[in-house]
Amino acid sequence: MRQSIGIGLMGLGVVGGGVARALVERAEALSHQVGCPLRLRKILVRHPSKKRPFKVERRLLTTDPREILDDPEIDIVIEVIGGESPALQLIKEAMARGKHVVTANKEVIAKHGPELLSLAREKKVDILYEASVGGGIPLIAPFKQDLLANRISAIHAIINGTTNYILTRMAAEGLDFSSALREAQQRGYAKPNPANDIEGIDAAYKLAILATLAFHAQVHPEDVYHEGISRLSSHDFRYANELGYAIKLLGIAKEEDGSIEVRVHPVFIPEELLLAKVDGVYNAVQVEGDLVGRVIFYGEGAGALPTSSAVVADVIDLAQRINLGVSITPRLRLDPTKRIRPIWEIETRYYLRMITDDRPGVLAQISRILGDLQISISSVIQKESDISADVAEIVLMTYPAQEQAMQRALKQIEKLDVVKQISSFIRVED
Ligand SMILES: NC(=O)c1ccc[n+]([C@@H]2O[C@H](COP(=O)([O-])OP(=O)(O)OC[C@H]3O[C@@H](n4cnc5c(N)ncnc54)[C@H](OP(=O)(O)O)[C@@H]3O)[C@@H](O)[C@H]2O)c1
């Protein structure tokens, strides 16, 4: 049994502030859980004199990472700086010195997870990252433990609060994308530079982490096909509603016949599904396992308090094991041979919206192209959109078809004289 367990905190921003607050204000309860006190020994920041919502003792702050890395009394390093550099290097140096690591850093884990896990194994330490996906929602631990007996077949995940907020506002108020984004920025739900969120990059990092855990495969962020939400228009939401669907930015991961598909893009989903009702900045992850069936994890995907809940839980887990003196190394084993299926091999249904000449025979030309490529139409809506310009808006839904065939069809349809514009192309997940 230990006298105490030393903690070094790297980063005191949104998440670090919440973690410091929990470690200080809940010290007694945490000590009770662990069996000995957790001592916060140093906090790494860039600007020690910055005003912060949670005030910590000035003597705890440092701008020199060595004060954490070289302190033999620190057993656990919490990395909540974010980004790849210097966070990755600091995590590696901490592990090289025999320290366990807790991180909320999705970018580092998505890009370097397998490498960090083998370094951890080599150094006989562990690295936990519950907060890297879904803020406070328990996700990583369930995949690592509670769902282990299952063969997971699919994950459907709303894992980016910013885009879910924007899509919710577009659906509810008929806002166009740029107005909804502006509103999200004014409310602090979108960053001044929102590219990582709206282009699906943030969700791709998180999906790579979840797919790695679910399928025990090495899924790199570059394996994840991603498309953002900036091309969606209020027309698409209107038609989705007419057809009985909601539009969500989903992370989809599936394993079939030993190969894995991983993609992030806007999707039509039936409006009666639970995922379709996940609104605002909330996150939800639906998992399908052969034993457990369909389970959904739902909650706040970001913010100081929810995220600190996940970070501190990881700290407690490590501290309990340190205190008991049991060996601590990563349990996850990955199979590097699993194949990632490229996007053009997937099969799904499609929604297509286009502006065409308003005259007879247009639909026949489009149907011929689709038919020649074995793509069947399941429904069509045709509306006059501008009588004076003699153009119509055509909306098509297809039966399941191969992505490769669909992309070929789009290229041919685009070249038709009667087609002015393909305005939207959205995959459908029933
Ligand atoms: N925010 C959320 O809701 C949320 C949710 C889930 C996961 N995460 C993840 O948690 C991590 C932290 O996010 P955050 O929102 O807390 O970030 P943040 O508010 O920007 O805080 C970053 C902290 O790191 C410090 N820092 C930055 N660069 C540094 C450097 N080179 N050397 C030393 N200190 C440095 C900053 O110091 P100063 O304060 O002195 O500038 C600041 O305290 C990220 O990986 C993020 O993806 C965040």
The ligand as a Gaussian input file, in Angstrom:
#p B3LYP/6-31G(d) Opt

LIG

0 1
 N      -12.787000      20.901000     -24.543000
 C      -13.502000      19.782000     -24.512000
 O      -14.703000      19.794000     -24.231000
 C      -12.833000      18.464000     -24.799000
 C      -13.613000      17.276000     -24.789000
 C      -12.988000      16.034000     -25.009000
 C      -11.623000      15.999000     -25.258000
 N      -10.915000      17.175000     -25.303000
 C       -9.472000      17.078000     -25.560000
 O       -8.780000      17.518000     -24.399000
 C       -7.551000      18.145000     -24.771000
 C       -7.484000      19.547000     -24.163000
 O       -8.543000      20.317000     -24.671000
 P       -8.944000      21.716000     -24.002000
 O      -10.226000      22.106000     -24.632000
 O       -8.852000      21.637000     -22.535000
 O       -7.760000      22.658000     -24.566000
 P       -7.415000      24.152000     -24.108000
 O       -8.542000      24.747000     -23.363000
 O       -6.888000      24.831000     -25.302000
 O       -6.212000      23.932000     -23.062000
 C       -4.924000      23.574000     -23.446000
 C       -3.989000      23.718000     -22.247000
 O       -2.710000      23.271000     -22.605000
 C       -1.729000      24.259000     -22.341000
 N       -0.744000      24.210000     -23.409000
 C       -0.969000      24.327000     -24.737000
 N        0.200000      24.206000     -25.420000
 C        1.154000      24.009000     -24.490000
 C        2.563000      23.827000     -24.556000
 N        3.222000      23.827000     -25.721000
 N        3.227000      23.664000     -23.399000
 C        2.595000      23.677000     -22.225000
 N        1.274000      23.848000     -22.088000
 C        0.559000      24.008000     -23.218000
 C       -2.465000      25.587000     -22.327000
 O       -1.739000      26.464000     -21.469000
 P       -2.257000      27.990000     -21.175000
 O       -3.556000      27.817000     -20.446000
 O       -1.205000      28.575000     -20.320000
 O       -2.419000      28.629000     -22.516000
 C       -3.824000      25.165000     -21.771000
 O       -3.808000      25.199000     -20.362000
 C       -7.519000      18.118000     -26.310000
 O       -6.820000      16.978000     -26.720000
 C       -8.989000      17.982000     -26.689000
 O       -9.184000      17.372000     -27.931000
 C      -11.479000      18.384000     -25.071000

